[in-house]
Structure formats: structure tokens, C-alpha cells
Amino acid sequence: MNITSATGGSRPGSTRRIVSAIIPAHNEGQTVASVVAPMIGHPLIDEVIVVDDGSSDGTIERAREAGATVISLSENQGKAAAMSRGVRAARNEIIFFADADLIGLTPKMVTGIVTQVTEGSYGMFVAIRGRRTYWANRLLHFTPILGGERVLTKSLWYQVPRIYKKNFQIEIALNFFTKRLGQRMGFTVVHGLRQVIKEKKRGIWLGLWQRLLMCKDVVLIGWRIYVVLNLKLLIEGAIESSETAEPVEQPVKSASRGSSDPS
């Protein structure tokens, strides 16, 4: 990607700050500052926006102290709603989403993720937290790409229908529509990047309940998009093809031999 420099020239691979980082957060006061910190002053990150999704702990204060711009929602609206609010506030075309419960995020990791889109290699790029075992990482090639750390453009975000921007369904929806729109999607496993699991943050029973709700969202959106929507698009395509098909020209029968001229 060619980026116009401040002096008016065009330099491939310029490090001008062209990315808005968006961090949706709900009661992540223990970790949000460590997610904001690697992005503050990063050569590609122009702004860091934390969207506080109705938190009741110190998320807002910790995020502001770390240097982020904070948008506070009056009540909990869900992850996708917080992401949407951040996109509306962002001043750059390229956006980098990151979860607020990450552990181990570094500026080098941020660069490796973000440049996949800023340099034009992909339309969307996802960072997957490294699993502890080799086989768990290999399974990523056969399972849905789920990850809160992803880079894409605003224009791609806005082409995802609003009905699919709900809670944790948004990640599967982004995957589907990126490919549907003909854009390249890539991912990488980032070793050393982890997150605080829900059971540890919320307690075993509440955390387990929230995990089950997340799984329900993933299964629901998978059915709605990959089965229902795909079938609908297939039927509509078949109907459109039949309507636009050119009529077959019928041969004109010649007059029988020996027939008299009626005139």
C-alpha cells in the first residue's frame, strides 16, 4: 500500500499512523491498561479507543490512565454493539480490534498483525492466540477462525448487515462477508499472546454460563449464515440466471415441396 507522507510524497511501507485501535471492554479493569499500553506511541496506531460496555469496575479509569480515549456506554449492550460504537468514532479507514482481556500483547505483535492489511496483503487479518499444544494449533485449519484481534477496513465493516452484528456472532459474520465480497482473509497463530479465561474473571459458574452463551452465538450465526443465507443466495442466483437466460431461437420450418403459391 502506498501511503502519502506528510511532505506530500508517496512512500511504499511508510510508517505514518493510519490505524484506529478499538478495544471493547466490559469489566476488564485488571487487564485493559496492558492492552492499551503497547499501542500508545506505536508508529502505525493513530488513536486508541476503549469502548466501555457498561462496566461497574475500574475499566474506565484504567483505560484513561493508560492513555486511551474512552467512550462509555450507559449499559451493557454486548461486544458487537461496543465494536460498532468504536468504528463510528474512529477517524481512520483501517481499524484494529483487540479484546480487553489480553495478556502478553507487544508492539512487535501489533506491527505483525496490522501491516498485513496496511500493506494490502489481506482485506482482513486475524491473530489467533497460541494454544499450548501443537495439535490444538493445527485444528485451526479445520475450525472457524475466531479471534478478537483482527484488522480490517471500515468499508468492509459497514458491508456486513446489521442483523449479523450481535454479541459474539460478529466474528463469524466478518469471516463470511469478507470472503463473500471477494477479499482475502488471513490469520496467524501468535505465540505468547493469551487471555484471561471467563471462568477466572467471573467465577466458575458465571464464567461457564457466559462461555455457553458465546458458544450458542457461534452455532446460531453459523446456521444462519452458512446454511440459511447461503441457501437463500443460491436460490436467488438460480432464479436470476433463469430470468436473464437468452431465449433459444427456434428454427423456421420451410414450406413443403410442391406446394402452390397462394398468390
CORNORVEN-V824517 format. One record per residue. BURIAL is + if it has 9 or more other C-alpha atoms within 8 Angstrom, else -. D_CENTER is the distance of its C-alpha to the mean C-alpha in whole Angstrom. Layout:
BURIAL,D_CENTER
BURIAL,D_CENTER
This chain:
-,20
+,23
+,23
+,26
+,28
-,30
-,33
-,32
-,31
-,28
+,28
-,25
-,23
+,24
-,23
-,23
-,20
+,18
+,15
+,14
+,13
+,12
+,13
+,13
+,16
+,19
+,22
+,21
+,24
-,25
+,22
+,20
+,22
+,22
+,18
+,19
+,22
+,21
+,19
+,22
-,24
+,21
-,22
+,19
+,18
+,19
+,18
+,17
+,16
+,17
+,16
+,19
+,18
+,22
+,23
-,27
-,27
+,27
+,23
+,24
-,27
+,25
+,22
+,25
-,27
+,25
+,24
+,21
+,21
+,21
+,20
+,22
+,21
-,24
-,23
+,20
+,18
+,15
+,12
+,10
+,13
+,13
+,10
-,11
+,14
+,13
+,11
-,15
-,17
+,15
-,18
+,16
+,14
+,12
+,9
+,9
+,8
+,10
+,12
+,16
+,17
+,17
+,20
-,21
+,19
-,21
+,20
-,21
+,18
+,16
+,17
-,17
+,13
+,13
-,16
+,14
+,12
+,15
+,18
-,16
-,16
+,12
+,10
+,7
+,8
+,8
+,11
+,13
+,15
+,19
-,21
-,24
-,26
-,25
-,25
+,22
+,20
-,22
-,20
+,17
-,18
-,19
-,16
-,13
+,10
-,9
+,8
+,8
+,8
+,6
+,7
+,7
+,9
+,10
-,12
+,9
+,7
-,11
-,11
+,10
-,13
-,13
-,15
+,12
+,10
+,12
+,12
+,11
+,10
+,7
+,5
+,8
+,8
+,5
+,7
+,10
+,9
+,8
+,12
-,13
-,13
-,15
+,12
+,12
+,10
-,11
+,11
-,14
+,16
+,17
-,20
-,22
+,18
+,19
-,18
+,21
-,21
+,21
+,25
+,26
-,24
+,25
+,28
+,29
-,29
+,26
+,24
+,25
-,24
+,21
+,20
-,21
-,20
+,16
-,17
-,19
+,15
+,14
-,17
+,17
+,14
+,15
+,18
+,17
+,15
+,17
+,20
+,21
+,19
+,19
-,23
-,23
-,22
-,24
-,27
-,26
-,26
-,30
-,31
-,30
-,32
-,35
-,35
-,35
-,37
-,40
-,43
-,46
-,49
-,52
-,55
-,58
-,61
-,64
-,67
-,70
-,73
-,76
-,75
-,77
-,75
-,75
-,76
